[in-house]
Amino acid sequence: MDLYAAMRTAISTRDFEEDPVPEEILLRVLDNARFAPSGGNRQGWRVIAVDDPETRIAMAELYRARWSAYVESARSGRVYGSGGGGGTSGGVAMSPATERFLAGASRFAERFHLIPLQLVICVRLGALAIVDSKLERPSIVGGASIYPFVQNLVLAFRAEGMGATYTSLLTADEPAMMRLLDIPEGHAVAGVVSVGYRRDPFPTRLTRKPVEEFAVRNRFTGEPLRG
């Protein structure tokens, strides 16, 4: 499909059919996604395609525990994984949009073990150029060598008419994931892409902020770029 059409409609799928993902589609997606850029063209990714039911159940148990913590943070006004602070004690009023998101994502968590294919994205640590490691904030740049590949996967599955959802929650359970999937030292879990046929049609377009709300000219406080 047209690239811009894929970018505008590649919504995170929450409700999947249980039908298996055709092998030819998986291989075609991987064959094209591998052309993503990476630091020094080191291509440090490794993909574990998990379709074994028992392994998916074990992953689902880890995921649901993390999702419960995420929901608890959201309902108390905190950003999950932010290190605390900035939130409120007790519950907070949720916007209708947030409530809809939590409901859909909770269905995703409940049925995680039934999603036919989980692509565990690993990255070789030696392939990452973490040039911001000495700054007094969490590193961001290291992901530049792996997440363009992940986005290629999401867009390619959209072009194939398949639903896909990237989640980083299981990265927090990296030691357990490494034991479960025999991932060797020197690698990290960069996340999981869940894949399958959508139960609902794809949207015709997604809602996002307009360009002028996030793009400016020359300075952070510069003139907005208007589309």
DOFI-244350 format. One record per residue: residue number from 1; x, y, z of N, C-alpha, C, O in turn. Coordinates in steps of 0.1 Angstrom, whole numbers, plus 5000, padded with zeros to 4 digits. Layout:
REM residues N
R  seq  n.px  n.py  n.pz  ca.px  ca.py  ca.pz  c.px  c.py  c.pz  o.px  o.py  o.pz
R  NUM     X     Y     Z      X      Y      Z     X     Y     Z     X     Y     Z
...
***
This chain:
REM residues 227
R  seq  n.px  n.py  n.pz  ca.px  ca.py  ca.pz  c.px  c.py  c.pz  o.px  o.py  o.pz
R    1  5008  4988  5000   5000   5000   5000  5009  5012  5000  5021  5011  5002
R    2  5003  5024  4997   5010   5036   4998  5017  5039  5011  5010  5036  5022
R    3  5029  5043  5012   5036   5045   5024  5029  5054  5034  5028  5052  5045
R    4  5025  5066  5028   5019   5076   5037  5005  5070  5042  5002  5073  5054
R    5  4998  5063  5034   4986   5056   5039  4989  5047  5050  4981  5046  5060
R    6  4999  5039  5049   5003   5030   5060  5007  5038  5073  5003  5034  5084
R    7  5014  5049  5071   5018   5056   5083  5006  5063  5090  5006  5064  5102
R    8  4996  5066  5082   4984   5073   5088  4974  5063  5094  4964  5067  5101
R    9  4975  5050  5091   4965   5040   5096  4971  5029  5104  4964  5019  5107
R   10  4984  5029  5107   4990   5018   5114  4988  5018  5129  4997  5020  5137
R   11  4975  5017  5132   4971   5018   5146  4975  5005  5154  4977  4995  5148
R   12  4978  5007  5167   4981   4996   5175  4968  4987  5176  4958  4991  5181
R   13  4970  4974  5172   4959   4965   5173  4957  4959  5187  4967  4955  5193
R   14  4945  4960  5193   4942   4955   5206  4935  4941  5206  4937  4933  5214
R   15  4926  4939  5195   4918   4927   5194  4923  4919  5182  4921  4924  5171
R   16  4928  4908  5184   4933   4899   5174  4925  4887  5172  4919  4881  5182
R   17  4924  4882  5160   4919   4869   5157  4930  4859  5161  4941  4862  5163
R   18  4926  4846  5163   4935   4836   5167  4941  4828  5156  4950  4819  5158
R   19  4938  4832  5144   4943   4825   5132  4958  4827  5131  4963  4838  5134
R   20  4966  4817  5127   4980   4819   5126  4984  4829  5115  4977  4831  5106
R   21  4996  4835  5117   5002   4844   5108  5008  4836  5097  5017  4828  5100
R   22  5005  4837  5084   5011   4829   5073  5026  4832  5073  5031  4843  5074
R   23  5033  4820  5072   5048   4821   5072  5053  4830  5061  5063  4837  5063
R   24  5047  4830  5049   5052   4838   5038  5051  4852  5041  5059  4860  5036
R   25  5040  4857  5048   5039   4871   5052  5050  4875  5062  5056  4885  5060
R   26  5052  4866  5072   5063   4869   5082  5076  4871  5075  5084  4880  5078
R   27  5079  4861  5066   5092   4862   5060  5094  4874  5050  5104  4880  5049
R   28  5083  4877  5044   5083   4889   5035  5085  4902  5043  5092  4911  5039
R   29  5078  4903  5054   5080   4915   5063  5094  4916  5068  5100  4927  5067
R   30  5100  4905  5073   5113   4905   5078  5123  4908  5067  5133  4916  5069
R   31  5121  4903  5055   5130   4905   5044  5130  4920  5040  5141  4925  5035
R   32  5119  4927  5042   5119   4942   5039  5123  4951  5051  5130  4961  5049
R   33  5119  4947  5062   5122   4955   5074  5137  4955  5077  5142  4965  5083
R   34  5145  4945  5073   5159   4945   5075  5167  4956  5069  5178  4958  5072
R   35  5161  4964  5060   5168   4975   5054  5167  4988  5062  5170  4998  5057
R   36  5162  4987  5075   5162   4998   5084  5176  5003  5086  5185  4995  5086
R   37  5178  5016  5089   5191   5021   5093  5195  5017  5107  5186  5015  5115
R   38  5208  5015  5109   5213   5013   5122  5227  5019  5123  5233  5021  5113
R   39  5231  5022  5135   5244   5028   5137  5255  5020  5131  5257  5008  5135
R   40  5263  5026  5122   5274   5019   5116  5270  5007  5107  5278  4999  5104
R   41  5257  5006  5104   5251   4995   5097  5254  4982  5103  5256  4972  5097
R   42  5254  4982  5117   5258   4970   5124  5246  4960  5125  5249  4948  5128
R   43  5234  4964  5123   5222   4955   5122  5222  4946  5134  5222  4933  5132
R   44  5222  4951  5146   5223   4943   5158  5211  4936  5162  5211  4930  5173
R   45  5200  4937  5154   5188   4930   5159  5188  4915  5157  5195  4910  5148
R   46  5180  4909  5165   5177   4895   5164  5162  4893  5168  5158  4898  5178
R   47  5155  4886  5160   5141   4884   5162  5138  4870  5166  5141  4860  5159
R   48  5130  4868  5177   5126   4855   5181  5111  4854  5178  5103  4861  5185
R   49  5107  4846  5168   5093   4845   5165  5086  4834  5174  5088  4822  5172
R   50  5078  4839  5183   5072   4830   5193  5058  4826  5189  5049  4835  5190
R   51  5056  4814  5185   5042   4809   5183  5039  4797  5191  5028  4792  5190
R   52  5048  4792  5199   5046   4781   5208  5036  4785  5219  5038  4795  5226
R   53  5025  4778  5221   5014   4782   5230  5019  4783  5245  5016  4793  5252
R   54  5027  4774  5249   5032   4774   5263  5041  4786  5266  5040  4792  5276
R   55  5049  4789  5256   5058   4801   5257  5050  4814  5257  5053  4823  5265
R   56  5040  4814  5249   5031   4826   5249  5024  4828  5262  5022  4839  5266
R   57  5020  4817  5268   5013   4818   5281  5023  4823  5292  5019  4832  5300
R   58  5035  4819  5292   5045   4824   5301  5048  4839  5299  5049  4846  5309
R   59  5048  4843  5286   5050   4857   5284  5038  4865  5288  5039  4876  5293
R   60  5026  4860  5286   5014   4866   5290  5013  4869  5305  5009  4879  5310
R   61  5018  4859  5313   5018   4861   5328  5027  4872  5332  5023  4880  5340
R   62  5038  4873  5325   5047   4885   5328  5041  4898  5324  5041  4908  5331
R   63  5035  4898  5312   5029   4910   5307  5017  4915  5315  5016  4927  5318
R   64  5009  4906  5320   4997   4910   5327  5001  4916  5341  4995  4926  5345
R   65  5011  4911  5347   5016   4917   5359  5021  4931  5357  5018  4940  5365
R   66  5028  4933  5346   5033   4947   5343  5022  4956  5339  5022  4968  5343
R   67  5012  4951  5332   5001   4959   5328  4992  4964  5340  4988  4975  5341
R   68  4991  4955  5350   4984   4958   5362  4990  4970  5369  4984  4979  5374
R   69  5004  4970  5370   5011   4981   5376  5010  4994  5368  5009  5005  5373
R   70  5009  4992  5354   5007   5004   5346  4993  5011  5348  4993  5023  5350
R   71  4983  5002  5349   4970   5008   5352  4969  5014  5365  4963  5025  5367
R   72  4975  5008  5375   4975   5014   5389  4982  5028  5388  4977  5037  5395
R   73  4993  5029  5381   5000   5042   5380  4991  5052  5373  4990  5064  5377
R   74  4984  5048  5362   4976   5057   5354  4964  5062  5363  4961  5074  5362
R   75  4958  5054  5371   4947   5058   5378  4950  5066  5391  4942  5073  5397
R   76  4963  5066  5394   4968   5075   5405  4975  5087  5400  4980  5095  5408
R   77  4975  5089  5387   4980   5102   5381  4995  5102  5379  5001  5112  5377
R   78  5001  5090  5379   5016   5089   5377  5019  5083  5363  5010  5076  5357
R   79  5030  5087  5358   5035   5081   5345  5043  5068  5349  5053  5069  5356
R   80  5038  5057  5344   5045   5044   5347  5059  5044  5343  5063  5048  5332
R   81  5068  5040  5352   5082   5039   5349  5090  5052  5350  5101  5053  5347
R   82  5083  5063  5355   5089   5076   5356  5098  5078  5368  5104  5088  5370
R   83  5098  5068  5377   5106   5069   5389  5099  5076  5401  5105  5079  5411
R   84  5085  5078  5399   5078   5083   5410  5078  5099  5410  5085  5105  5401
R   85  5070  5104  5418   5069   5119   5418  5059  5124  5408  5057  5118  5398
R   86  5054  5136  5411   5045   5142   5401  5031  5137  5401  5023  5142  5394
R   87  5028  5127  5408   5015   5121   5408  5007  5126  5420  5011  5135  5427
R   88  4996  5119  5422   4987   5123   5434  4985  5110  5442  4987  5099  5437
R   89  4981  5112  5454   4977   5101   5463  4962  5098  5460  4954  5107  5459
R   90  4959  5085  5459   4946   5081   5456  4943  5082  5441  4952  5084  5433
R   91  4930  5080  5438   4926   5080   5424  4924  5094  5418  4923  5103  5426
R   92  4925  5095  5405   4923   5108   5398  4912  5105  5387  4910  5094  5383
R   93  4905  5116  5384   4895   5115   5373  4902  5113  5360  4912  5119  5356
R   94  4897  5103  5352   4903   5099   5339  4894  5105  5328  4882  5105  5329
R   95  4901  5110  5318   4894   5115   5306  4887  5103  5299  4892  5092  5300
R   96  4876  5106  5292   4870   5095   5284  4880  5088  5274  4879  5076  5273
R   97  4889  5096  5268   4898   5090   5259  4908  5081  5266  4911  5070  5261
R   98  4912  5085  5278   4921   5076   5286  4914  5063  5290  4920  5053  5290
R   99  4902  5065  5295   4894   5053   5299  4892  5043  5287  4893  5031  5289
R  100  4890  5049  5275   4889   5040   5263  4902  5033  5260  4902  5021  5257
R  101  4913  5040  5261   4926   5034   5259  4928  5023  5269  4933  5012  5265
R  102  4926  5026  5282   4928   5015   5292  4920  5003  5290  4924  4992  5292
R  103  4907  5005  5286   4898   4994   5284  4903  4985  5272  4904  4973  5273
R  104  4907  4992  5261   4912   4984   5250  4925  4977  5253  4927  4966  5249
R  105  4934  4984  5259   4947   4978   5263  4945  4967  5273  4954  4958  5274
R  106  4935  4968  5281   4933   4957   5291  4928  4945  5284  4932  4934  5288
R  107  4920  4946  5274   4915   4935   5266  4928  4928  5259  4929  4916  5259
R  108  4937  4937  5255   4949   4932   5249  4957  4923  5259  4962  4913  5255
R  109  4958  4928  5271   4965   4921   5281  4959  4908  5285  4965  4898  5287
R  110  4945  4908  5286   4938   4896   5290  4939  4885  5279  4940  4873  5283
R  111  4940  4889  5267   4941   4879   5256  4955  4878  5250  4957  4872  5240
R  112  4965  4883  5258   4979   4883   5253  4983  4869  5249  4990  4867  5239
R  113  4979  4858  5256   4984   4845   5253  4977  4839  5241  4982  4829  5236
R  114  4966  4845  5236   4959   4840   5224  4964  4847  5211  4960  4843  5201
R  115  4972  4857  5213   4977   4864   5201  4987  4854  5193  4996  4849  5200
R  116  4984  4851  5181   4991   4840   5174  5006  4841  5173  5013  4831  5172
R  117  5011  4854  5172   5026   4855   5170  5031  4867  5178  5026  4878  5177
R  118  5042  4864  5186   5049   4874   5193  5063  4875  5188  5070  4865  5189
R  119  5067  4886  5183   5081   4888   5178  5088  4895  5189  5086  4907  5192
R  120  5097  4888  5196   5106   4894   5206  5118  4900  5199  5126  4893  5193
R  121  5120  4913  5201   5130   4920   5194  5142  4921  5204  5141  4928  5214
R  122  5153  4915  5200   5165   4916   5208  5175  4924  5201  5175  4926  5189
R  123  5185  4930  5208   5195   4938   5202  5209  4934  5209  5209  4933  5221
R  124  5219  4933  5201   5232   4931   5206  5238  4944  5211  5239  4954  5204
R  125  5241  4944  5224   5245   4956   5231  5257  4962  5225  5259  4974  5224
R  126  5267  4954  5220   5278   4959   5213  5276  4966  5200  5285  4973  5195
R  127  5264  4965  5195   5260   4972   5182  5254  4986  5185  5252  4993  5175
R  128  5252  4990  5197   5246   5002   5200  5257  5013  5202  5267  5011  5210
R  129  5255  5025  5196   5264   5036   5198  5256  5046  5208  5248  5054  5204
R  130  5259  5044  5221   5252   5052   5231  5260  5065  5234  5266  5066  5244
R  131  5259  5074  5225   5267   5086   5226  5262  5096  5237  5269  5106  5240
R  132  5250  5094  5243   5245   5102   5253  5246  5096  5267  5240  5100  5276
R  133  5255  5086  5268   5255   5078   5281  5260  5086  5293  5257  5083  5304
R  134  5268  5096  5290   5274   5104   5301  5265  5116  5305  5269  5124  5314
R  135  5254  5119  5298   5246   5130   5302  5237  5126  5314  5235  5114  5317
R  136  5233  5136  5322   5226   5133   5335  5211  5132  5332  5203  5139  5337
R  137  5208  5122  5324   5194   5118   5321  5195  5104  5315  5205  5099  5312
R  138  5183  5098  5315   5183   5084   5308  5187  5085  5294  5184  5095  5287
R  139  5194  5075  5289   5199   5075   5275  5187  5073  5266  5177  5066  5269
R  140  5188  5080  5255   5177   5079   5244  5184  5073  5231  5177  5066  5224
R  141  5196  5077  5229   5202   5075   5216  5204  5060  5213  5204  5056  5201
R  142  5207  5052  5223   5209   5038   5220  5198  5031  5212  5201  5022  5204
R  143  5186  5036  5214   5175   5030   5207  5174  5033  5192  5167  5026  5185
R  144  5182  5043  5188   5182   5047   5174  5187  5036  5165  5185  5036  5153
R  145  5194  5026  5170   5200   5015   5162  5190  5003  5161  5193  4993  5155
R  146  5179  5004  5169   5170   4992   5168  5155  4996  5165  5148  4989  5158
R  147  5151  5008  5170   5136   5011   5168  5132  5015  5154  5121  5013  5151
R  148  5141  5020  5145   5137   5021   5131  5133  5008  5125  5124  5007  5117
R  149  5141  4997  5129   5137   4984   5125  5124  4979  5130  5116  4974  5122
R  150  5121  4983  5142   5108   4979   5148  5096  4986  5140  5086  4980  5137
R  151  5098  4999  5138   5088   5007   5130  5086  5001  5116  5075  5001  5111
R  152  5097  4997  5110   5096   4990   5097  5087  4978  5098  5079  4975  5089
R  153  5089  4970  5109   5080   4958   5110  5065  4962  5111  5057  4956  5104
R  154  5062  4972  5119   5048   4977   5121  5042  4981  5108  5031  4978  5105
R  155  5050  4990  5100   5045   4995   5088  5043  4983  5077  5034  4983  5070
R  156  5053  4974  5077   5052   4963   5068  5040  4954  5070  5033  4950  5061
R  157  5038  4951  5083   5026   4943   5086  5013  4950  5082  5003  4944  5078
R  158  5013  4964  5084   5001   4971   5080  4999  4970  5065  4988  4968  5060
R  159  5010  4971  5057   5009   4969   5043  5004  4956  5039  4998  4954  5028
R  160  5006  4946  5047   5002   4932   5045  4987  4930  5049  4982  4919  5048
R  161  4981  4940  5055   4968   4939   5060  4967  4932  5074  4957  4927  5078
R  162  4979  4931  5081   4979   4925   5094  4980  4935  5105  4985  4946  5103
R  163  4974  4932  5117   4975   4941   5128  4988  4938  5135  4993  4927  5135
R  164  4994  4949  5141   5006   4947   5149  5006  4958  5160  5001  4969  5159
R  165  5012  4954  5171   5013   4963   5183  5027  4961  5189  5031  4950  5192
R  166  5034  4972  5190   5047   4972   5197  5044  4975  5212  5037  4985  5215
R  167  5051  4968  5221   5050   4970   5235  5064  4969  5241  5072  4961  5238
R  168  5067  4979  5250   5080   4978   5257  5079  4973  5271  5089  4972  5278
R  169  5067  4970  5276   5065   4966   5290  5073  4954  5294  5079  4953  5305
R  170  5075  4944  5285   5082   4932   5288  5097  4934  5289  5105  4926  5294
R  171  5102  4946  5285   5116   4949   5286  5120  4950  5301  5131  4947  5305
R  172  5110  4954  5309   5113   4955   5324  5115  4941  5330  5121  4940  5340
R  173  5110  4931  5323   5112   4917   5328  5123  4910  5320  5123  4898  5317
R  174  5133  4918  5316   5144   4912   5307  5150  4900  5313  5152  4890  5306
R  175  5154  4899  5326   5160   4887   5331  5151  4875  5329  5156  4864  5325
R  176  5138  4876  5332   5129   4865   5331  5127  4861  5316  5127  4849  5312
R  177  5127  4871  5307   5126   4869   5293  5138  4862  5288  5137  4853  5279
R  178  5150  4866  5293   5162   4859   5288  5163  4845  5292  5167  4836  5284
R  179  5158  4842  5304   5157   4828   5308  5147  4820  5300  5150  4808  5296
R  180  5136  4826  5298   5125   4819   5291  5129  4815  5276  5125  4805  5271
R  181  5136  4825  5270   5139   4823   5255  5153  4820  5253  5158  4821  5241
R  182  5161  4817  5263   5175   4813   5261  5183  4825  5254  5191  4822  5245
R  183  5180  4837  5258   5188   4848   5252  5201  4850  5259  5201  4850  5272
R  184  5212  4850  5252   5225   4850   5259  5229  4864  5264  5223  4874  5260
R  185  5238  4864  5273   5244   4877   5278  5249  4885  5266  5253  4880  5256
R  186  5250  4898  5268   5254   4907   5258  5243  4912  5248  5246  4919  5239
R  187  5231  4907  5251   5219   4911   5244  5209  4918  5253  5209  4915  5265
R  188  5200  4926  5247   5189   4932   5255  5176  4929  5248  5176  4927  5236
R  189  5165  4929  5256   5152   4928   5250  5147  4942  5247  5145  4950  5256
R  190  5145  4946  5234   5141   4959   5230  5125  4960  5230  5120  4971  5228
R  191  5118  4949  5231   5104   4950   5231  5098  4938  5224  5105  4929  5220
R  192  5085  4938  5223   5077   4928   5216  5068  4934  5206  5061  4943  5209
R  193  5067  4928  5194   5057   4932   5184  5047  4920  5183  5050  4909  5179
R  194  5035  4923  5187   5024   4913   5187  5017  4914  5173  5015  4925  5168
R  195  5015  4902  5166   5011   4902   5152  4999  4892  5151  4999  4882  5156
R  196  4990  4897  5142   4978   4888   5139  4968  4895  5130  4970  4907  5127
R  197  4958  4889  5127   4947   4895   5119  4938  4903  5129  4935  4898  5140
R  198  4935  4915  5125   4926   4924   5134  4912  4918  5133  4907  4913  5123
R  199  4905  4920  5145   4891   4916   5145  4882  4928  5139  4872  4925  5134
R  200  4887  4940  5140   4880   4951   5135  4887  4957  5123  4899  4955  5121
R  201  4880  4964  5114   4886   4970   5102  4897  4980  5107  4896  4986  5118
R  202  4906  4983  5098   4916   4994   5101  4909  5007  5100  4899  5009  5092
R  203  4913  5017  5108   4907   5030   5107  4911  5037  5094  4921  5033  5088
R  204  4903  5046  5089   4907   5053   5076  4918  5063  5079  4925  5067  5070
R  205  4918  5068  5091   4929   5077   5095  4930  5078  5110  4920  5076  5117
R  206  4941  5082  5116   4943   5083   5130  4943  5098  5134  4944  5107  5125
R  207  4941  5101  5146   4941   5115   5151  4954  5118  5158  4958  5111  5168
R  208  4961  5128  5154   4973   5132   5160  4974  5147  5160  4966  5154  5153
R  209  4983  5153  5168   4985   5167   5169  4989  5172  5155  4996  5166  5148
R  210  4984  5185  5152   4988   5190   5139  5003  5195  5139  5009  5196  5150
R  211  5009  5196  5128   5023   5199   5126  5027  5211  5135  5038  5211  5141
R  212  5019  5222  5134   5023   5234   5141  5024  5233  5156  5029  5242  5163
R  213  5019  5222  5162   5020   5220   5176  5033  5214  5181  5036  5213  5193
R  214  5040  5208  5171   5053   5202   5175  5065  5205  5167  5076  5201  5171
R  215  5063  5213  5156   5075   5216   5148  5076  5231  5147  5067  5239  5144
R  216  5089  5236  5149   5092   5251   5149  5104  5253  5141  5112  5244  5138
R  217  5106  5266  5138   5118   5269   5129  5129  5275  5138  5127  5285  5145
R  218  5141  5270  5137   5154   5275   5142  5156  5274  5157  5167  5272  5161
R  219  5146  5276  5165   5147   5276   5179  5135  5268  5186  5125  5267  5179
R  220  5137  5263  5198   5126   5256   5205  5114  5265  5206  5103  5260  5205
R  221  5116  5278  5207   5104   5287   5209  5102  5294  5196  5095  5305  5196
R  222  5107  5289  5184   5106   5296   5172  5092  5295  5166  5083  5290  5172
R  223  5091  5301  5154   5078   5301   5147  5073  5288  5143  5081  5280  5137
R  224  5061  5284  5146   5056   5271   5142  5056  5269  5127  5053  5278  5119
R  225  5059  5257  5123   5058   5253   5109  5043  5249  5107  5038  5240  5113
R  226  5037  5255  5098   5022   5253   5095  5020  5245  5083  5025  5248  5072
R  227  5013  5234  5084   5010   5225   5073  4998  5230  5065  4995  5224  5055
***
